[in-house]
Amino acid sequence: APYEEPEKPELVINTSEVTDVTTNAKRVIQFLEENKYLNAQ
């Protein structure tokens, strides 16, 4: 099946604006922690 873009994504990382991988990874981890997908330690 072809890729279907989510209608309302919970998180969008625009890599054309912020190209630093570490910064983008931190944003993903922060989102996961804030939304209780990861347990912050």
C-alpha angles and dihedrals in degrees: 000000000000121000114272116203112230115254094220111015116196092217132024122191110192102202093184089066101036111031099171108110094205093053092049092047090052090052091052093048092046090052092049092049095046091051094046095247088121128033108236112225 
